[in-house]
């Protein structure tokens, strides 16, 4: 590929120039890194429908040892460790021996929006497009564990995929969930939006953990391992940690605070048909967006055209379940020559809502500040 | 239709990953950066970071060495940091 061929986009932060590149089974996406592949969804995609198309869905791998050939017929998911009946399941087994379950759920990278942190933090420098919403179909994780029979001693389930490090000295990518956190919405998915998963999204099967950040949604799932102690592998004990402080926020000079593994997502909302800095036509028009929670029912989305001084309720679109994006819209009467600071704010029935001041933590996690969009009218 | 889906979901899928050449640009000790960093990841990992200071770049190199197990000669850590600062540094 010649560099000259690439169209670039500018994300709204320093060193935010990115090429648009089409990877296999993907349309042009915003390339953060090619090896391992990290691809961001252009935000305008989220305006076109509540589901994110497979070929537009973001991609994030940790380690460059990704299989580029995967045989869906011979792939096996081993269920082992502290179980009474170790299993070796094919995708066909998952399809035929377990109930077929569907859920629409948001899959969002833990580091989504990290590039917007101030002060900036090292890590993958994403704008807001390291997320997507898909209809996932598969077998319940709990049904598979039930067929294997957990031993009384088991406290966590560890998940391994086919992703491998380049060097044998690099910790393999493994994630764990506590048994107390498992719920019937969690799937081993063999379909995404009614089709096989793109390889870069985890073909042939990936774990689906609705409400939780994507780091737990193990791609190319190959092992399910029941363990008797809390996992202390690098990806749980050292990486993907958030401050165990009020609001999970700290200041850059804070030291020595306790941390916990990142877990459920924060509530967020976005405008999808207007970009920050846009110029609108005068007249009454519809502002559209999306909102999502981590599984709590969405109560409302409020819309503001004066930077959050006054709010009015937006109209919510169809409800595809508590783990899905929910579309919303609100009218804006735009007068020629004026400028507006548009804002949106989601609130869940339990009162959970977005922050007015951005969270800050050194990992660049959990951003859910009320987003604002300054627009002119001409 | 269902049969078709079934077949598709158990197929052999093969992809060829694009390998755009993103070289480390000329700078002090560029050869060390190329030899040590690009074993595991693209140089885009460096250029897409926000500008980092010496302490931050040192922390990144030591993380690669001590946590990710990159075989970086201890004598080369500061040299690689010098290079990274020359490419994407701040005071």
Contacts between the chains, C-beta under 8 A, distances in Angstrom:
chain1	res1	chain2	res2	distance
A	1	B	18	5.7
A	1	B	19	7.6
A	1	B	20	4.7
A	1	B	21	7.8
A	3	B	20	7.1
A	3	B	21	7.6
A	6	B	20	7.6
A	13	B	50	7.2
A	14	B	50	5.7
A	14	B	51	6.6
A	15	B	47	6.5
A	15	B	48	5.7
A	15	B	49	6.6
A	15	B	50	6.1
A	15	B	51	7.2
A	15	B	88	6.9
A	16	B	48	8.0
A	18	B	48	7.6
A	19	B	20	7.4
A	21	B	18	6.3
A	21	B	20	6.9
A	23	B	15	7.8
A	23	B	17	6.9
A	23	B	18	6.1
A	24	B	15	3.6
A	24	B	16	6.5
A	24	B	17	7.1
A	25	B	15	6.7
A	31	B	20	7.8
A	31	B	44	7.7
A	32	B	44	7.0
A	32	B	48	6.0
A	33	B	41	6.8
A	33	B	42	4.8
A	33	B	44	4.3
A	33	B	45	5.7
A	33	B	48	6.8
A	34	B	17	7.4
A	34	B	18	6.2
A	34	B	19	6.6
A	34	B	20	5.2
A	34	B	22	6.9
A	34	B	42	5.2
A	34	B	44	6.5
A	35	B	17	7.4
A	35	B	19	7.0
A	35	B	41	6.1
A	35	B	42	4.4
A	36	B	41	6.8
A	37	B	17	6.6
A	63	B	40	7.6
A	64	B	40	5.8
A	64	B	41	6.3
A	66	B	17	7.6
A	68	B	14	6.3
A	68	B	15	5.2
A	68	B	16	6.8
A	68	B	17	6.1
A	69	B	12	6.5
A	69	B	13	7.1
A	69	B	14	4.4
A	69	B	15	7.9
A	70	B	12	7.3
A	70	B	13	5.4
A	71	B	12	4.7
A	72	B	9	5.8
A	72	B	10	4.1
A	72	B	11	5.5
A	72	B	12	7.0
A	72	B	13	6.9
A	73	B	10	4.4
A	73	B	11	7.5
A	73	B	12	7.4
A	90	B	10	8.0
A	91	B	9	6.1
A	91	B	10	5.7
A	92	B	6	7.9
A	92	B	10	6.3
A	95	B	6	7.0
A	95	B	9	7.4
A	115	B	50	7.8
A	120	B	50	3.6
A	121	B	50	7.8
A	122	B	49	5.7
A	122	B	50	7.3
A	122	B	52	6.3
A	122	B	56	6.2
A	122	B	59	8.0
A	122	B	60	6.2
A	124	B	48	8.0
A	125	B	48	5.0
A	125	B	49	6.5
A	125	B	50	6.9
A	165	B	40	7.5
A	165	B	68	7.8
A	165	B	69	8.0
A	166	B	39	6.1
A	166	B	40	4.6
A	167	B	39	7.0
A	167	B	40	6.5
A	167	B	68	7.5
A	167	B	69	5.5
A	167	B	70	6.9
A	167	B	71	7.5
A	168	B	69	7.7
A	169	B	68	7.6
A	169	B	69	2.6
A	169	B	70	7.7
A	169	B	71	7.4
A	170	B	40	7.0
A	170	B	68	4.8
A	170	B	69	5.0
A	170	B	70	8.0
A	171	B	67	7.5
A	171	B	68	7.4
A	171	B	69	7.7
A	190	B	9	5.5
A	191	B	5	7.4
A	191	B	9	6.9
A	194	B	5	7.6
A	195	B	5	7.6
A	195	B	8	7.2
A	196	B	5	7.8
A	196	B	8	5.1
A	196	B	9	4.6
A	196	B	11	7.4
A	196	B	13	7.5
A	199	B	13	5.0
A	199	B	15	5.2
A	200	B	15	7.4
A	203	B	13	5.4
A	204	B	9	6.5
A	204	B	10	7.3
A	204	B	13	7.8
A	234	B	67	6.6
A	238	B	67	6.9
